Amino acid sequence: MSSAGWEIGLAHWSHLLGRDLQRPSRRAGGPERLWRASSSELAILLRLSVAEARRLAASRPAGEPPHVARRDPRFPEMLASIPDPPFVLFCREGVDAGLRAARSSPAVAVVGSRRAHDRSLNFARDLGHGLAARGVVVVSGLARGIDAAAHRGALDADGTTIAVLGSGPDVIYPRGNAGLADAIMAGGGSILSEYWPGTRPARWRFPARNRIIAGLAQAAVVVEAAERSGALITADFALECGRTVLATPGAPWSERHTGCNALIRSGAALCESVDDVLAELGGAAPGVAEPVRASRASRRKASSAPPTTSTPREPLHGIGFSGQRR
Protein backbone atom coordinates (compact mmCIF):
# COMPACT_ATOMS: atom_id res chain seq x y z
CA MET A 1 0.00 0.00 0.00
CA SER A 2 1.27 3.50 -0.82
CA SER A 3 2.76 5.52 2.01
CA ALA A 4 0.92 8.65 0.81
CA GLY A 5 -1.51 9.83 3.46
CA TRP A 6 -0.53 7.24 6.06
CA GLU A 7 -1.17 9.72 8.90
CA ILE A 8 -4.83 10.28 8.11
CA GLY A 9 -5.19 6.64 7.05
CA LEU A 10 -3.93 5.27 10.37
CA ALA A 11 -6.08 7.75 12.29
CA HIS A 12 -9.08 6.45 10.35
CA TRP A 13 -8.14 2.84 11.10
CA SER A 14 -7.82 3.71 14.78
CA HIS A 15 -11.31 5.22 14.65
CA LEU A 16 -12.80 2.16 12.93
CA LEU A 17 -11.14 -0.27 15.35
CA GLY A 18 -11.81 1.84 18.43
CA ARG A 19 -8.28 1.42 19.73
CA ASP A 20 -4.86 3.01 19.73
CA LEU A 21 -2.42 2.01 16.98
CA GLN A 22 0.81 3.36 18.48
CA ARG A 23 1.91 -0.02 19.83
CA PRO A 24 1.17 -1.94 16.62
CA SER A 25 3.07 0.71 14.66
CA ARG A 26 6.09 0.15 16.91
CA ARG A 27 5.83 -3.60 16.38
CA ALA A 28 5.71 -3.01 12.63
CA GLY A 29 8.85 -0.90 12.75
CA GLY A 30 7.10 2.43 12.35
CA PRO A 31 3.72 3.84 11.30
CA GLU A 32 4.56 3.91 7.58
CA ARG A 33 5.44 0.22 7.66
CA LEU A 34 2.17 -0.53 9.40
CA TRP A 35 0.34 1.39 6.68
CA ARG A 36 2.19 -0.52 3.92
CA ALA A 37 1.78 -3.93 5.55
CA SER A 38 0.07 -6.73 3.65
CA SER A 39 -3.29 -8.05 4.80
CA SER A 40 -1.65 -11.10 6.37
CA GLU A 41 0.85 -8.90 8.21
CA LEU A 42 -1.94 -6.58 9.35
CA ALA A 43 -3.88 -9.53 10.67
CA ILE A 44 -0.95 -10.44 12.92
CA LEU A 45 -0.07 -6.90 13.96
CA LEU A 46 -3.65 -5.88 14.71
CA ARG A 47 -4.88 -9.29 15.86
CA LEU A 48 -7.56 -9.51 13.21
CA SER A 49 -8.64 -12.21 10.85
CA VAL A 50 -7.18 -11.94 7.35
CA ALA A 51 -10.62 -11.06 6.01
CA GLU A 52 -11.01 -8.30 8.59
CA ALA A 53 -7.54 -7.01 7.75
CA ARG A 54 -8.42 -6.90 4.04
CA ARG A 55 -11.59 -4.92 4.72
CA LEU A 56 -9.66 -2.53 6.94
CA ALA A 57 -6.92 -2.01 4.34
CA ALA A 58 -9.54 -1.29 1.68
CA SER A 59 -11.43 1.22 3.83
CA ARG A 60 -11.20 4.90 3.02
CA PRO A 61 -12.68 7.86 4.90
CA ALA A 62 -15.57 9.62 3.17
CA GLY A 63 -13.69 12.88 3.60
CA GLU A 64 -10.78 14.37 5.47
CA PRO A 65 -11.71 16.46 8.52
CA PRO A 66 -9.59 19.56 9.27
CA HIS A 67 -6.25 18.27 10.51
CA VAL A 68 -2.50 18.75 10.60
CA ALA A 69 -0.53 15.60 9.76
CA ARG A 70 2.77 14.71 11.40
CA ARG A 71 4.76 15.50 8.25
CA ASP A 72 2.97 18.81 7.72
CA PRO A 73 5.26 21.83 8.37
CA ARG A 74 2.47 23.27 10.53
CA PHE A 75 2.79 20.35 12.96
CA PRO A 76 4.52 21.57 16.16
CA GLU A 77 8.15 20.46 16.15
CA MET A 78 8.25 19.86 19.90
CA LEU A 79 5.29 17.49 19.68
CA ALA A 80 6.82 15.66 16.72
CA SER A 81 9.92 14.94 18.83
CA ILE A 82 8.17 13.00 21.62
CA PRO A 83 7.96 9.19 21.78
CA ASP A 84 4.85 8.07 19.88
CA PRO A 85 3.70 11.44 18.57
CA PRO A 86 0.14 11.48 17.23
CA PHE A 87 -0.31 10.59 13.57
CA VAL A 88 -2.43 13.71 13.11
CA LEU A 89 -3.96 16.53 15.11
CA PHE A 90 -7.61 17.08 14.31
CA CYS A 91 -8.73 20.66 14.80
CA ARG A 92 -12.11 22.05 15.63
CA GLU A 93 -13.22 24.56 12.97
CA GLY A 94 -10.09 24.31 10.91
CA VAL A 95 -6.40 24.87 11.51
CA ASP A 96 -6.37 28.00 13.60
CA ALA A 97 -4.22 30.51 15.41
CA GLY A 98 -3.58 28.34 18.46
CA LEU A 99 -1.32 25.94 16.58
CA ARG A 100 0.54 28.83 14.95
CA ALA A 101 1.12 30.35 18.38
CA ALA A 102 2.42 27.04 19.73
CA ARG A 103 5.06 26.96 16.99
CA SER A 104 6.27 30.52 17.56
CA SER A 105 5.82 31.12 21.31
CA PRO A 106 6.75 29.24 24.49
CA ALA A 107 4.00 27.04 25.87
CA VAL A 108 3.32 25.77 29.39
CA ALA A 109 0.95 22.98 30.40
CA VAL A 110 -1.11 23.59 33.54
CA VAL A 111 -2.89 20.52 34.93
CA GLY A 112 -4.29 19.27 38.20
CA SER A 113 -7.25 17.91 40.10
CA ARG A 114 -10.78 17.94 38.72
CA ARG A 115 -12.09 18.43 42.27
CA ALA A 116 -9.66 21.10 43.40
CA HIS A 117 -10.04 23.42 46.37
CA ASP A 118 -11.25 26.94 45.53
CA ARG A 119 -7.86 28.37 46.48
CA SER A 120 -6.11 26.06 44.06
CA LEU A 121 -8.59 27.02 41.34
CA ASN A 122 -7.83 30.69 41.98
CA PHE A 123 -4.09 29.98 41.81
CA ALA A 124 -4.46 28.09 38.51
CA ARG A 125 -6.51 30.91 37.04
CA ASP A 126 -3.97 33.50 38.19
CA LEU A 127 -1.19 31.33 36.75
CA GLY A 128 -2.93 31.01 33.39
CA HIS A 129 -3.51 34.77 33.35
CA GLY A 130 0.08 35.61 34.29
CA LEU A 131 1.57 33.27 31.70
CA ALA A 132 -0.71 34.42 28.89
CA ALA A 133 -0.09 38.08 29.75
CA ARG A 134 3.65 37.43 29.14
CA GLY A 135 3.03 35.82 25.75
CA VAL A 136 3.10 32.18 26.87
CA VAL A 137 0.59 29.75 25.36
CA VAL A 138 -1.34 27.89 28.08
CA VAL A 139 -2.02 24.21 27.32
CA SER A 140 -4.42 21.99 29.25
CA GLY A 141 -7.13 19.36 28.84
CA LEU A 142 -10.48 21.20 29.24
CA ALA A 143 -11.33 19.03 32.25
CA ARG A 144 -13.21 20.37 35.24
CA GLY A 145 -11.17 21.97 37.99
CA ILE A 146 -7.59 23.08 37.40
CA ASP A 147 -7.66 22.61 33.61
CA ALA A 148 -10.69 24.83 33.14
CA ALA A 149 -9.35 27.44 35.57
CA ALA A 150 -6.05 27.70 33.66
CA HIS A 151 -7.87 28.08 30.33
CA ARG A 152 -10.08 30.81 31.80
CA GLY A 153 -7.10 32.66 33.22
CA ALA A 154 -5.45 32.76 29.80
CA LEU A 155 -8.66 34.05 28.25
CA ASP A 156 -8.93 36.71 30.99
CA ALA A 157 -5.57 38.02 29.75
CA ASP A 158 -6.67 37.92 26.08
CA GLY A 159 -4.00 35.27 25.60
CA THR A 160 -3.83 32.03 23.63
CA THR A 161 -4.80 28.71 25.16
CA ILE A 162 -4.95 25.21 23.68
CA ALA A 163 -7.25 22.42 24.88
CA VAL A 164 -6.33 18.82 24.05
CA LEU A 165 -9.26 16.41 24.24
CA GLY A 166 -9.63 12.71 24.98
CA SER A 167 -12.45 12.59 22.42
CA GLY A 168 -12.98 13.93 18.93
CA PRO A 169 -12.42 17.69 18.58
CA ASP A 170 -16.16 18.15 18.09
CA VAL A 171 -17.15 16.12 21.17
CA ILE A 172 -16.67 18.40 24.16
CA TYR A 173 -16.22 16.57 27.45
CA PRO A 174 -17.37 17.40 30.01
CA ARG A 175 -20.41 18.92 28.31
CA GLY A 176 -20.52 21.66 30.92
CA ASN A 177 -17.33 23.12 29.40
CA ALA A 178 -18.86 23.61 25.95
CA GLY A 179 -19.09 27.37 26.56
CA LEU A 180 -15.44 27.45 27.59
CA ALA A 181 -14.50 25.58 24.40
CA ASP A 182 -16.37 28.19 22.35
CA ALA A 183 -14.54 30.97 24.21
CA ILE A 184 -11.18 29.34 23.51
CA MET A 185 -11.93 29.27 19.80
CA ALA A 186 -13.28 32.82 19.81
CA GLY A 187 -10.10 33.95 21.57
CA GLY A 188 -7.82 32.57 18.87
CA GLY A 189 -6.98 29.31 20.62
CA SER A 190 -7.27 25.68 19.54
CA ILE A 191 -9.32 22.61 20.37
CA LEU A 192 -7.14 19.66 19.36
CA SER A 193 -7.39 15.88 19.38
CA GLU A 194 -5.67 12.91 17.81
CA TYR A 195 -9.07 11.20 17.60
CA TRP A 196 -11.35 11.29 14.59
CA PRO A 197 -14.29 13.72 14.84
CA GLY A 198 -17.27 12.07 16.47
CA THR A 199 -15.12 9.85 18.71
CA ARG A 200 -16.72 9.54 22.15
CA PRO A 201 -14.61 9.91 25.30
CA ALA A 202 -13.25 6.69 26.81
CA ARG A 203 -11.21 6.18 29.95
CA TRP A 204 -8.10 4.90 28.12
CA ARG A 205 -8.01 7.92 25.82
CA PHE A 206 -7.33 10.46 28.57
CA PRO A 207 -3.90 9.16 29.64
CA ALA A 208 -2.99 8.95 25.95
CA ARG A 209 -3.99 12.57 25.33
CA ASN A 210 -1.84 13.64 28.32
CA ARG A 211 1.31 12.90 26.31
CA ILE A 212 0.14 15.49 23.76
CA ILE A 213 -0.45 18.09 26.48
CA ALA A 214 3.10 17.46 27.75
CA GLY A 215 4.57 17.34 24.25
CA LEU A 216 3.18 20.70 23.19
CA ALA A 217 4.78 22.53 26.12
CA GLN A 218 8.28 23.39 27.29
CA ALA A 219 7.19 22.97 30.90
CA ALA A 220 4.36 21.40 32.85
CA VAL A 221 2.93 22.76 36.10
CA VAL A 222 0.91 20.47 38.38
CA VAL A 223 -1.48 22.34 40.68
CA GLU A 224 -3.11 20.29 43.46
CA ALA A 225 -2.81 16.60 42.67
CA ALA A 226 -3.50 13.66 44.95
CA GLU A 227 -1.38 10.52 44.97
CA ARG A 228 -3.21 8.86 42.06
CA SER A 229 -4.18 11.98 40.12
CA GLY A 230 -4.19 11.75 36.34
CA ALA A 231 -2.19 14.98 36.31
CA LEU A 232 0.82 12.95 37.45
CA ILE A 233 0.60 11.03 34.17
CA THR A 234 1.14 14.32 32.36
CA ALA A 235 4.12 15.02 34.62
CA ASP A 236 5.58 11.59 33.84
CA PHE A 237 5.19 12.19 30.10
CA ALA A 238 6.78 15.63 30.48
CA LEU A 239 9.80 14.13 32.23
CA GLU A 240 10.07 11.40 29.60
CA CYS A 241 10.07 14.11 26.92
CA GLY A 242 12.78 16.10 28.70
CA ARG A 243 10.46 18.91 29.75
CA THR A 244 10.65 20.89 32.97
CA VAL A 245 8.13 19.88 35.64
CA LEU A 246 6.95 22.22 38.39
CA ALA A 247 4.50 21.58 41.21
CA THR A 248 2.66 23.70 43.75
CA PRO A 249 3.31 22.67 47.36
CA GLY A 250 0.57 21.78 49.79
CA ALA A 251 0.06 20.97 53.42
CA PRO A 252 1.70 17.64 54.35
CA TRP A 253 -1.49 16.45 56.09
CA SER A 254 -3.71 17.17 53.05
CA GLU A 255 -4.40 14.23 50.75
CA ARG A 256 -5.26 16.72 48.03
CA HIS A 257 -1.57 17.63 47.66
CA THR A 258 0.27 14.34 48.15
CA GLY A 259 1.02 14.01 44.44
CA CYS A 260 2.46 17.51 44.14
CA ASN A 261 4.52 17.13 47.29
CA ALA A 262 5.90 13.83 45.99
CA LEU A 263 6.90 15.51 42.71
CA ILE A 264 8.79 18.20 44.60
CA ARG A 265 10.57 15.57 46.73
CA SER A 266 11.56 13.83 43.49
CA GLY A 267 13.13 16.97 42.08
CA ALA A 268 10.31 18.93 40.44
CA ALA A 269 10.75 22.70 40.63
CA LEU A 270 8.69 24.60 43.18
CA CYS A 271 5.91 26.75 41.76
CA GLU A 272 4.69 29.49 44.10
CA SER A 273 4.01 32.13 41.44
CA VAL A 274 4.12 32.77 37.72
CA ASP A 275 7.69 34.09 38.09
CA ASP A 276 8.84 30.59 39.08
CA VAL A 277 7.54 29.23 35.78
CA LEU A 278 9.01 32.07 33.73
CA ALA A 279 12.36 31.57 35.45
CA GLU A 280 12.35 27.92 34.36
CA LEU A 281 11.53 28.96 30.80
CA GLY A 282 14.47 31.36 30.91
CA GLY A 283 15.15 32.92 27.52
CA ALA A 284 12.79 30.61 25.66
CA ALA A 285 11.32 33.56 23.79
CA PRO A 286 11.75 37.32 23.53
CA GLY A 287 9.81 39.17 26.19
CA VAL A 288 9.95 36.37 28.73
CA ALA A 289 13.42 36.43 30.32
CA GLU A 290 13.70 40.18 30.93
CA PRO A 291 10.48 40.55 33.00
CA VAL A 292 11.65 37.65 35.17
CA ARG A 293 14.89 39.46 35.98
CA ALA A 294 12.97 42.63 36.74
CA SER A 295 10.59 40.84 39.07
CA ARG A 296 13.46 39.24 40.96
CA ALA A 297 15.15 42.61 41.36
CA SER A 298 11.94 44.14 42.64
CA ARG A 299 11.60 41.35 45.18
CA ARG A 300 15.15 41.93 46.42
CA LYS A 301 14.45 45.64 46.69
CA ALA A 302 11.23 44.96 48.57
CA SER A 303 12.96 42.61 50.99
CA SER A 304 15.47 45.32 51.96
CA ALA A 305 12.83 48.06 52.34
CA PRO A 306 11.45 48.95 55.79
CA PRO A 307 8.21 47.18 56.71
CA THR A 308 4.94 48.87 55.86
CA THR A 309 1.52 48.67 57.40
CA SER A 310 -0.01 47.07 54.31
CA THR A 311 -0.11 43.30 53.95
CA PRO A 312 1.45 42.01 50.71
CA ARG A 313 -0.34 39.37 48.66
CA GLU A 314 0.94 35.97 49.67
CA PRO A 315 2.60 33.98 46.87
CA LEU A 316 0.65 30.91 47.98
CA HIS A 317 -2.70 32.72 48.05
CA GLY A 318 -4.10 30.29 45.52
CA ILE A 319 -3.10 27.15 47.40
CA GLY A 320 -3.60 27.66 51.12
CA PHE A 321 -3.00 25.24 53.96
CA SER A 322 -6.53 24.37 55.01
CA GLY A 323 -5.67 20.89 56.26
CA GLN A 324 -9.05 19.66 55.04
CA ARG A 325 -9.39 16.15 53.70
CA ARG A 326 -11.56 15.01 50.86
Secondary structure as UniProt FT lines:
FT   TURN            4..5
FT   HELIX           6..17
FT   HELIX           22..28
FT   HELIX           31..36
FT   HELIX           39..46
FT   HELIX           50..58
FT   STRAND          67..69
FT   TURN            70..71
FT   TURN            73..74
FT   HELIX           77..80
FT   STRAND          88..91
FT   TURN            92..93
FT   HELIX           97..104
FT   STRAND          107..112
FT   TURN            114..115
FT   HELIX           118..133
FT   TURN            134..135
FT   STRAND          137..140
FT   TURN            144..145
FT   HELIX           146..156
FT   TURN            157..158
FT   STRAND          161..164
FT   TURN            169..170
FT   HELIX           175..177
FT   HELIX           178..186
FT   TURN            187..188
FT   STRAND          190..193
FT   TURN            197..198
FT   TURN            203..204
FT   HELIX           205..216
FT   STRAND          219..223
FT   TURN            227..228
FT   HELIX           231..240
FT   TURN            241..242
FT   STRAND          244..247
FT   TURN            252..253
FT   HELIX           255..257
FT   HELIX           258..265
FT   TURN            266..267
FT   STRAND          269..270
FT   HELIX           274..281
FT   TURN            282..283
FT   TURN            286..288
FT   HELIX           289..304
FT   TURN            315..319
//
